[in-house]
Amino acid sequence: MLSVLIPVKDWNPYSLVESLAAQLLQYGQPYEILVSDDSAFTESSKISRLVSQIPGVIYFCREKPLGRSANRNFLGDQAKYQYFLFIDGDAGIAEGNYIQNYLDRLSSDSVLCGGTLYNKVPPENPDFLLRWKYGRSREQSDAKKRQERPWKSFSTFNFLILAKVFKGIRFDESITGYGHEDTIFGINLHQSGVKIIHLNNGLIHLGLESSSIYLEKIRESGANLCLLDSRMRFPSKYIGDFSLLASWKRLKKLKIAWLVAAWFRYRRKSIEKRLCGPNPSLLLLDLYKLGAISHIG
């Protein structure tokens, strides 16, 4: 009935898998939990042996990483049941009825998105404050709010999809590195006429990156966005839904993107110092993103 598919990178998913298996065993329905480790994590083999001892679990390790999109497609190719529940490996269970909440809403024509949560208490280490603050402010959102633009709010972190729907769309494997494979997948779902239903069935994002690594990922994500735009992967009616893309294209149309790029080159180090500090500003982060994409594009 249900294939739980967990892509992992540089994280130990044992607690997540153990909690999921405990919930799944309560309902007596056929299930499998497939974990695909796409990292060069030195402990992967040891973790694989431990996690594989949990009933219903198959753990895949590899020497050469596939990438974010290809790893998810690989899991979909290995799965055998009618429904796929994709969960990122650095998630944490927030409720004891997480699985039941999805089973109660199973649908043959809709994708269900449970949402992303963040701990209420900020991390003790200030090096993780930027990622936590952004997550709490921008990614954690009530289902009603997310439903206003369901394709815009789609996230790979925690969603359930009918197997045949997933196999008809799949993730774009030309998107390598970090960023926007979920953006394109959400748009493709909407263009295909697939309903996206948002639920308040969130998982906690535990794998916070340090501020410096997060900023590196932002720059990588900006490069992906430039590439996708050059390939005309964003139909015009969707551009306005993504503020960074819309702002960058507006700057280019006004022929002033080069000024923003020059500002970014001049102020980058000082901005990064502030964003990595004890009181990071999300407004400054937005400007950093716009400067980064202008510099790249």
Residue, then its C-alpha position, 0 to 999 in steps of 0.5 A: m500500500l505505502s512506500v516510504l522513500i527517504p533520500v539521505k545526505d550526510w545525516n543519520p536517519y535512524s531515529l526517523v526510520e524507527s519512529l516511522a516503522a513504529q507508526l506503520l506497524q500499528y495499522g497492519q497495512p503493507y508497507e516498505i521503507l526505502v532509504s537511499d544514502d547519497s553522501a560520502f558520509t564515513e559512517s554510512s555503512k555502519i548506519s546502513r547495518l543498524v537501520s536495515q535491522i528495522p522491520g520493512v527497511i531497505y537501505f541503499c548505499r553508493e560510492k558515487p552520489l546521484g544528486r538530489s533529483a536522481n536520488r529521488n527518482f531512484l527511490g521511486d524506481q525501486a518502490k513497489y506500492q501504490y502510494f509514495l511518501f517522500i520524506d527528507g532524511d533529516a526530518g523528525i516526527a512531530e506527532g504520533n499520528y503522522i502516518q494516520n493523518y496521511l492515510d485518512r486523506l489518501s487520494s487517487d487524484s491529489v498530491l498531499c503536502g504535509g509541511t515543514l516545521y522548525n523547533k520553537v526554541p532557537p539553536e544554542n549555537p549562533d552559527f545555525l541561527l540564520r537557517w533556523k530564522y529563515g525556516r521559522s519565518r519563511e518555510q513554516s506556514d499553515a496549510k491554508k496559507r500554502q494552499e493559496r498558491p499550492w504549486k509555489s508552496f510545494s516542497t520535497f521535504n514531506f509529501l505523498i503522491l500516487a505512484k503512477v502520478f510520480k512516474g509520469i512527472r519525475f524529478d528533472e535530473s538535469i537539475t544538479g546541485y542544490g535548489h529548485e528541483d521542487t520548484i519545477f516539480g510543483i509547476n509540472l504537477h500544476q501544469s499536468g492538472v494534478k491537485i496539490i493539497h496542503l495539510n497541517n501534517g508537518l515534520i521538523h527540519l532537524g538538519l540545519e546548516s551552518s550560516s556559511i554553508y547555507l549561504e553557499k547553498i543560496r549561491e548554488s541555488g541562484a546558479n540553478l535558477c539562472l540555468l533554468d531560466s535560460r532553458m525557459r523552464f519557467p512559463s511566464k504565468y508562474i514567474g510572478d509567484f517566485s519573488l527572487l526570479a521576478s525581481w531579477k528579471r525586472l532588474k535585467k529588463l531595466k538594465i540595472a542588474w549589473l549595478v546590483a551585481a557590482w554592489f554584491r561584489y563590493r559588499r559581499k564579505s561584510i554582508e556575509k559577516r552580518l548574516c553569520g552573526p548573532n542577529p541575522s536580518l532576513l531583509l539583508l538575506d533577501l538582498y544577498k540573494l538578489g545580489a548573488i543571482s545578479h552576479i551569476g546571471 
